[in-house]
């Protein structure tokens, strides 16, 4: 009996039962917190004492201009944006030491026809690219200059009317937005015409060793075999590199096939053809990798971004999400009659909250099987790839306001990166709104995990087993790594507020986070996705697809999510709080 119980429990995302002080150094969730915070602290030590030169002088000058322009016109003027851009160009991660750190953790580059281009480029190749791209860069730069002149002329006409003519103001805003787009294209073209030689292979090998040793600390204390883990980790890392390489291919990138989809697909391909070798299996630490990454994600959930977009964004993210979660779970149980409640809950959480991150937390809270978690993540990745391409096209075709479109995508597309990419297809404002709402929605990871733990221990399991479950079981069941996620969010939000929004943007957002911990987080997520693929057997997944119910649940739930999110976004941004929308 004891052996059977162990076999069953090994297939559960998180075990249950009891909590002890030794859990702090023996359990996976706590090691995810310790390792995640060690990186966050390391990032602070690296970046905070090294601010960019003349940082405060640029801030003071730009803020004075922005304040003057905000008082002059009812919209953000051309000069306002130029001053804002001057501030945002001051980034801690652009310093030489930061570039060296990022270079060490660098992923394969983009490529079109030769995959070796993702790993290595000579000076001669770089020079040839620059010569080829120079005409396009010059053309884009000229277009930006012309667009600026047009925008400035429209703004001057509006100013001549004292900014009292709504039509002239709207024309000026439109032209300024066109100039912003032209500026972005010119910046992109300039970057493409400024190719440099690189060789990412030494960095990849070095980072493989460092990251393997990093996770082996936790493996050791949790009683694992470090030697076997490190040997298997070389395969997980290699597959992750290949996933990044494939995601960087121009066509795959255009259609939104990111590293997550490639890592799972390639891993499944190996697992279901030649089979995952036994020596790789000790390194398939799916939850350990992604939980550590989720603690790092907590540092990126900054409360100032939630406040910046105001009540409309909070309503869109926090009202629709629980409604969709509860409704889809009820629909799966009462209408579709899905036998596995845990599968039903993981899919509902994945689709309604924020994809993979929420699925991991939900699976831990309700003790879902690992195959069920894999299925939910697979569905999420497929629909994310489709939605990030289709939704911007629909928004453009229907003439939907881009702020409304951004809110709609931010509340429905699962992955944060996909949300940002989809928003960028529309406009800068759409990108800002979409990414911010997704960040607000990400806060619900912890709330959702707690709610599911309470519901499962108080309602589901007593009904199924006939045994009453004590309140302490909620603590036993609650995924502890979520505490690290929340603590990181609170701490970095406090620190951001303490040093001010300008220094916070430069030193934290574009230093500690984007210059260090976010790079690590992306890698850790990729390790997890590769491990998921390598650990997944289609024969084990087949019973969960019986009758196509998981697919139907996802389609119906996401359809409800799309309708409710769009409705709530329109009500909040255009009927209840139009003044906030106008100020974005």
C-alpha positions in Angstrom: 0.0 0.0 0.0 2.8 2.4 0.9 4.5 1.7 -2.5 1.2 2.3 -4.4 0.7 5.6 -2.5 4.1 6.8 -3.4 3.6 6.0 -7.1 0.3 7.9 -7.1 1.8 10.9 -5.3 4.8 11.1 -7.7 2.3 12.0 -10.4 0.8 14.8 -8.5 2.0 18.4 -9.0 2.4 19.0 -5.2 2.0 16.6 -2.4 -0.1 17.3 0.7 -0.3 16.3 4.3 1.8 18.2 6.8 4.1 21.2 7.3 7.4 21.2 9.2 10.2 23.7 9.8 12.4 21.4 7.8 10.3 22.2 4.8 12.2 25.5 4.6 15.3 23.7 3.4 13.8 20.4 2.1 10.8 21.4 -0.1 10.7 22.5 -3.7 8.4 25.5 -3.2 10.7 27.1 -0.6 13.9 26.4 -2.6 12.1 28.2 -5.5 11.7 31.2 -3.2 15.3 31.1 -1.9 16.8 30.8 -5.4 14.5 33.4 -6.9 15.3 35.9 -4.2 19.0 35.2 -4.4 18.8 36.4 -8.0 16.7 39.4 -7.2 19.1 40.5 -4.5 22.1 39.9 -6.8 20.4 42.1 -9.3 20.0 44.9 -6.8 23.6 44.6 -5.7 24.8 44.7 -9.3 22.7 47.6 -10.6 21.6 49.9 -7.8 25.0 51.3 -6.9 25.8 52.0 -10.6 23.3 54.6 -12.0 23.9 55.9 -15.5 25.9 59.1 -15.8 23.9 62.4 -15.7 20.7 60.4 -14.9 19.2 63.0 -12.6 20.1 66.0 -14.9 18.2 64.4 -17.8 15.2 63.7 -15.5 15.1 67.2 -14.2 15.3 68.8 -17.7 12.8 66.4 -19.3 10.3 66.7 -16.4 10.3 70.5 -16.6 9.5 70.3 -20.3 6.8 67.7 -19.8 5.2 69.7 -17.1 5.2 72.9 -19.2 3.7 71.0 -22.2 1.1 69.3 -20.2 -0.1 72.7 -18.9 -0.1 74.1 -22.5 -2.2 71.6 -24.4 -5.1 69.1 -23.7 -3.1 66.3 -25.3 0.5 65.1 -25.2 2.4 67.3 -27.6 5.4 66.5 -29.8 7.7 68.2 -27.3 6.2 66.2 -24.5 7.0 62.9 -26.2 10.5 64.0 -27.1 11.2 64.8 -23.4 9.6 61.6 -22.3 11.8 59.6 -24.8 14.9 61.4 -23.5 14.1 60.1 -20.0 13.3 56.6 -21.2 16.6 56.3 -23.1 18.4 56.5 -19.8 18.5 52.8 -18.9 20.8 51.0 -16.5 20.9 48.0 -18.7 22.5 50.0 -21.5 25.7 50.4 -19.5 28.8 48.4 -20.6 28.9 46.2 -17.5 25.2 45.4 -17.9 25.7 44.5 -21.6 28.4 42.1 -20.6 26.1 40.4 -18.1 23.3 40.2 -20.6 25.7 38.9 -23.2 26.7 36.0 -21.0 23.0 35.0 -20.6 22.3 35.7 -24.3 19.9 33.5 -26.3 20.4 32.5 -29.9 19.8 35.5 -32.3 17.2 35.8 -35.0 17.8 34.2 -38.4 16.1 33.7 -41.8 17.6 30.8 -43.8 20.8 29.7 -42.1 20.4 28.6 -38.4 24.2 29.2 -37.8 23.4 32.9 -38.1 21.6 32.5 -34.7 24.9 31.5 -33.0 27.7 33.3 -34.9 28.3 36.3 -37.1 31.7 37.6 -38.4 32.7 41.2 -38.9 32.5 40.7 -42.7 28.9 39.4 -42.4 28.0 42.3 -40.1 29.4 44.8 -42.6 27.5 43.2 -45.5 24.3 43.4 -43.5 24.9 47.1 -42.7 25.5 47.9 -46.4 22.3 46.1 -47.4 20.2 47.7 -44.7 21.5 51.2 -44.9 19.2 52.4 -47.7 16.1 51.2 -45.7 17.4 52.9 -42.6 18.0 56.2 -44.4 14.5 56.0 -46.0 12.9 55.3 -42.6 14.9 58.2 -41.0 13.8 60.6 -43.7 10.1 59.4 -43.3 10.4 60.1 -39.5 11.7 63.6 -40.2 8.9 64.3 -42.6 6.3 62.9 -40.2 7.7 65.1 -37.4 7.4 68.2 -39.6 3.8 67.2 -40.4 2.9 66.6 -36.8 4.5 69.8 -35.7 2.6 71.8 -38.4 -0.7 70.2 -37.2 0.2 71.0 -33.6 1.0 74.6 -34.5 -2.4 75.0 -36.2 -4.1 73.6 -33.1 -2.1 75.9 -30.9 -3.0 78.9 -33.1 -6.6 78.2 -32.2 -5.7 78.1 -28.5 -6.2 74.3 -28.5 -9.9 75.1 -28.3 -10.9 73.4 -31.5 -11.6 69.7 -30.9 -11.2 68.8 -34.6 -7.8 70.5 -34.9 -6.7 68.9 -31.6 -7.7 65.4 -32.9 -5.9 66.0 -36.2 -2.8 67.0 -34.2 -3.0 63.9 -32.0 -3.4 61.7 -35.1 -0.3 63.2 -36.8 1.7 62.9 -33.6 0.8 59.3 -33.3 1.8 58.8 -37.0 5.1 60.4 -36.2 5.6 58.1 -33.2 5.0 55.1 -35.4 7.5 56.5 -38.1 10.0 57.1 -35.3 9.7 53.5 -34.1 10.2 52.2 -37.6 13.2 54.5 -38.1 14.7 53.2 -34.8 14.1 49.6 -35.8 15.7 50.2 -39.3 18.7 51.9 -37.7 19.2 49.0 -35.4 19.1 46.5 -38.3 21.7 48.6 -40.2 23.9 48.6 -37.1 24.7 44.9 -37.1 27.7 43.8 -35.0 29.6 40.5 -34.9 28.8 38.0 -32.2 29.5 34.5 -30.9 26.9 33.3 -28.4 28.3 29.8 -28.1 30.8 30.5 -25.3 28.2 32.3 -23.3 25.7 29.5 -23.8 28.2 26.9 -22.5 29.0 29.1 -19.6 25.4 29.8 -18.7 24.6 26.1 -19.0 27.2 25.3 -16.3 26.2 28.2 -14.0 22.4 27.6 -14.3 22.9 23.8 -13.8 25.0 24.4 -10.6 22.5 27.1 -9.5 19.6 24.6 -9.5 21.7 21.8 -8.2 21.9 23.6 -4.8 18.2 23.0 -4.3 18.4 19.5 -5.8 21.1 18.6 -3.2 19.1 19.8 -0.2 15.9 18.2 -1.5 17.7 14.9 -1.5 18.2 14.5 -5.2 21.3 13.1 -7.0 23.2 16.2 -8.1 25.5 14.3 -10.5 22.6 12.7 -12.3 20.7 16.0 -12.4 23.7 17.9 -14.0 24.2 15.2 -16.6 20.5 15.3 -17.6 20.4 19.1 -17.4 22.8 19.3 -20.4 20.0 17.7 -22.5 17.3 20.0 -21.1 19.5 23.1 -21.7 20.4 21.9 -25.2 16.7 21.5 -26.1 16.0 24.9 -24.6 18.7 26.4 -26.8 17.2 24.7 -29.9 13.7 26.0 -28.9 15.0 29.5 -28.8 16.8 29.0 -32.1 13.6 27.8 -33.8 11.6 30.7 -32.2 14.1 33.1 -33.7 13.5 32.0 -37.3 11.9 34.8 -39.2 8.8 33.0 -40.4 8.1 31.3 -37.0 8.6 34.6 -35.3 6.2 36.3 -37.6 3.4 33.8 -36.9 4.0 33.9 -33.1 5.5 30.5 -32.6 7.5 31.3 -29.5 10.1 29.4 -27.5 7.5 27.9 -25.2 5.6 26.2 -28.0 8.8 25.0 -29.6 10.2 23.6 -26.3 7.1 21.6 -25.6 6.7 20.4 -29.2 10.3 19.3 -29.6 10.3 17.6 -26.2 7.1 15.7 -27.0 8.6 14.8 -30.4 11.5 13.1 -28.6 9.4 11.6 -25.9 7.0 10.0 -28.3 9.4 8.7 -30.9 12.8 7.6 -29.7 11.7 8.1 -26.1 13.3 10.3 -23.4 16.5 8.7 -22.3 16.7 7.5 -18.6 19.8 9.7 -18.0 17.8 12.8 -18.8 14.8 12.1 -16.5 16.5 13.3 -13.2 16.7 16.8 -14.8 13.0 17.0 -15.7 12.3 19.3 -12.8 9.2 21.0 -14.4 7.8 22.7 -11.3 11.2 23.6 -9.8 12.2 25.5 -12.9 9.0 27.4 -13.4 8.3 28.1 -9.7 11.7 29.8 -9.5 10.8 31.8 -12.6 7.5 32.8 -11.1 9.2 34.2 -8.0 11.2 36.3 -10.4 8.0 37.3 -12.2 6.7 38.7 -8.9 9.4 41.3 -9.0 8.0 42.5 -12.3 4.4 43.0 -11.0 4.9 46.6 -9.9 1.9 48.3 -8.2 2.7 51.7 -9.7 1.8 50.2 -13.1 -1.5 49.0 -11.7 -2.3 52.5 -10.3 -1.1 54.2 -13.5 -3.9 52.8 -15.7 -6.5 53.3 -12.9 -9.8 51.8 -12.0 -10.8 50.8 -15.6 -7.9 48.4 -15.9 -8.5 46.9 -12.5 -12.2 46.3 -13.4 -11.3 44.6 -16.7 -8.7 42.3 -15.1 -10.2 41.6 -11.7 -14.0 41.5 -12.4 -14.0 39.4 -15.6 -11.3 36.9 -14.5 -13.1 35.3 -11.5 -16.4 35.3 -13.4 -14.9 33.4 -16.3 -13.0 31.0 -13.9 -16.1 30.1 -11.9 -18.4 29.9 -15.0 -16.1 27.7 -17.0 -15.5 25.3 -14.0 -19.3 25.1 -13.6 -19.8 24.6 -17.3 -17.2 21.8 -17.4 -18.7 20.0 -14.5 -22.5 20.5 -15.1 -22.7 20.7 -18.9 -19.7 18.9 -20.3 -19.5 16.6 -17.3 -15.7 16.3 -17.3 -14.8 13.5 -15.0 -11.6 15.0 -13.6 -12.4 18.1 -11.5 -8.7 18.9 -11.3 -8.3 18.9 -15.1 -11.4 21.1 -15.3 -10.0 23.6 -12.7 -6.5 23.8 -14.3 -7.8 24.5 -17.7 -10.3 27.1 -16.3 -7.5 28.8 -14.4 -5.0 28.7 -17.3 -7.5 30.2 -19.7 -9.1 32.8 -17.4 -6.1 34.2 -15.4 -2.8 34.2 -17.3 -1.9 31.0 -18.9 1.0 28.8 -17.8 1.7 30.7 -14.5 -1.8 30.3 -13.3 -2.0 26.7 -14.4 1.0 25.8 -12.3 -0.4 27.5 -9.2 -3.9 26.0 -9.7 -2.5 22.5 -10.3 -0.5 22.8 -7.0 -3.5 24.0 -5.1 -5.9 21.2 -6.2 -3.2 18.5 -6.6 -3.8 17.9 -10.3 -1.9 15.2 -12.2 1.1 16.3 -14.2 -0.5 15.1 -17.4 -3.5 17.4 -16.8 -1.1 20.3 -16.3 0.6 19.5 -19.5 -2.6 19.3 -21.4 -3.8 22.7 -20.1 -0.5 24.4 -21.0 -0.6 22.8 -24.5 -4.1 24.2 -25.1 -3.0 27.6 -23.8 0.0 27.8 -26.1 -2.0 26.8 -29.2 -4.7 29.4 -28.6 -2.1 32.1 -27.6 -0.3 31.7 -30.9 -3.6 32.1 -32.8 -5.0 35.0 -30.8 -1.9 37.1 -30.9 -2.2 37.2 -34.7 -6.0 37.2 -35.2 -7.0 39.7 -32.6 -4.9 42.7 -33.9 -6.2 41.9 -37.4 -9.9 42.0 -36.1 -9.3 45.2 -34.2 -7.8 46.9 -37.3 -10.5 45.5 -39.6 -13.4 46.7 -37.4 -11.9 50.1 -36.7 -12.0 49.4 -33.0 -10.3 52.1 -30.9 -6.8 50.9 -30.1 -7.0 51.5 -26.4 -10.2 49.4 -26.3 -8.4 46.8 -28.4 -5.4 46.8 -26.1 -7.6 46.3 -23.1 -9.4 43.4 -24.8 -6.1 41.7 -25.7 -4.6 42.3 -22.3 -7.5 40.6 -20.6 -7.8 37.6 -22.9 -4.4 36.5 -24.4 -2.7 34.3 -21.9 1.0 34.9 -22.1 2.5 38.3 -21.2 5.0 38.3 -24.0 2.3 37.5 -26.6 0.2 40.3 -25.2 3.0 42.8 -25.7 3.6 41.5 -29.2 0.0 41.8 -30.1 -0.3 45.3 -28.7 2.8 46.4 -30.6 1.0 45.5 -33.8 -1.5 48.3 -33.1 0.1 51.3 -31.5 2.2 52.4 -28.5 -1.0 53.2 -26.5 -2.4 49.7 -27.3 0.8 48.1 -26.2 0.8 50.1 -22.9 -2.8 49.3 -22.0 -2.5 45.6 -23.0 0.7 45.0 -21.1 -0.5 46.9 -18.0 -3.8 45.0 -17.8 -2.0 41.7 -18.2 0.3 42.7 -15.3 -2.8 43.6 -13.2 -4.3 40.2 -14.1 -1.1 38.4 -13.1 -1.6 39.6 -9.5 -4.5 37.2 -9.3 -2.2 34.2 -9.5 -1.8 34.2 -5.7 -5.4 35.0 -5.0 -6.6 32.2 -7.4 -4.3 29.7 -5.8 -5.5 30.5 -2.3 -9.2 30.4 -3.4 -8.7 27.0 -5.1 -7.0 25.6 -2.1 -9.8 26.7 0.2 -12.5 25.4 -2.2 -10.8 22.0 -2.7 -10.1 21.4 0.9 -13.5 22.6 2.2 -15.9 21.5 -0.6 -14.5 19.1 -3.2 -12.5 16.6 -1.2 -14.9 16.2 1.7 -17.7 15.5 -0.8 -15.6 13.0 -2.7 -14.1 11.1 0.3 -16.6 11.8 3.0 -13.8 13.0 5.2 -13.7 16.4 6.7 -10.6 18.4 6.1 -9.2 20.8 8.7 -8.4 24.4 8.1 -4.7 23.7 8.4 -5.0 21.6 5.2 -5.4 24.9 3.3 -1.9 25.9 4.5 -0.5 22.5 3.6 -2.2 22.7 0.2 -1.4 26.3 -0.6 1.6 26.5 -3.1 4.2 28.2 -1.0 6.1 29.6 -4.0 3.2 32.0 -4.4 4.4 33.7 -1.2 7.7 34.4 -2.8 5.9 35.7 -5.9 3.8 38.1 -3.7 6.7 39.1 -1.5 8.8 40.0 -4.5 6.0 42.1 -5.9 5.4 44.0 -2.7 9.1 44.6 -2.1 10.0 45.8 -5.6 6.8 47.9 -5.7 7.9 49.6 -2.4 11.4 50.1 -3.7 10.1 51.5 -7.0 7.9 54.0 -5.1 10.7 54.9 -2.7 13.2 56.0 -5.3 10.6 57.6 -7.6 9.1 56.7 -11.0 12.0 58.0 -13.1 14.8 56.3 -11.2 12.5 53.3 -10.7 12.1 53.0 -14.5 15.8 53.3 -15.1 17.3 51.4 -12.3 14.7 48.7 -11.5 12.5 48.2 -14.5 15.3 48.7 -17.0 18.1 47.5 -14.8 17.6 44.8 -12.2 14.5 43.3 -14.0 15.0 43.7 -17.7 18.8 43.7 -17.5 19.1 40.6 -15.3 16.2 38.7 -13.6 13.8 38.7 -16.6 16.5 37.1 -18.8 16.9 34.4 -16.1 13.1 34.0 -15.9 12.8 33.4 -19.6 15.5 30.8 -19.5 13.9 29.0 -16.4 10.5 29.0 -18.1 12.1 27.5 -21.2 13.8 24.8 -19.1 10.4 24.0 -17.7 8.6 23.8 -21.1 11.4 21.6 -22.4 11.0 19.3 -19.4 7.3 19.2 -19.8 7.7 18.0 -23.4 10.3 15.4 -22.5 8.1 14.1 -19.7 4.9 13.9 -21.8 3.6 10.7 -23.4 0.6 11.0 -25.8 -0.7 7.7 -24.6 -1.0 9.1 -21.1 -2.8 12.2 -22.4 -5.3 10.3 -24.6 -7.9 9.6 -21.8 -8.1 13.3 -21.0 -9.1 14.1 -24.6 -12.0 11.7 -24.6 -14.9 13.2 -26.4 -12.9 16.4 -27.1 -14.2 17.9 -23.8 -11.0 19.8 -22.8 -10.9 21.4 -26.2 -14.6 22.3 -26.0 -14.1 23.7 -22.5 -11.3 25.9 -23.7 -13.1 27.2 -26.8 -16.3 28.0 -24.9 -14.5 29.5 -21.9 -12.3 31.6 -24.1 -15.3 32.8 -26.1 -17.0 33.9 -22.9 -13.8 35.6 -21.8 -13.5 37.5 -25.1 -17.1 38.7 -24.9 -17.1 39.7 -21.3 -13.6 41.4 -21.5 -14.6 43.4 -24.5 -17.9 44.5 -22.9 -16.3 45.4 -19.6 -13.4 47.3 -21.3 -15.8 49.4 -23.4 -18.0 50.2 -20.4 -15.0 51.1 -18.1 -12.8 52.9 -20.6 -15.5 54.7 -22.7 -18.6 55.1 -20.6 -17.7 55.2 -17.0 -14.1 56.6 -17.0 -13.6 58.4 -20.4 -11.4 61.0 -18.8 -8.9 58.3 -17.8 -8.9 57.0 -21.4 -8.3 60.5 -22.8 -5.3 60.9 -20.5 -3.6 57.7 -21.6 
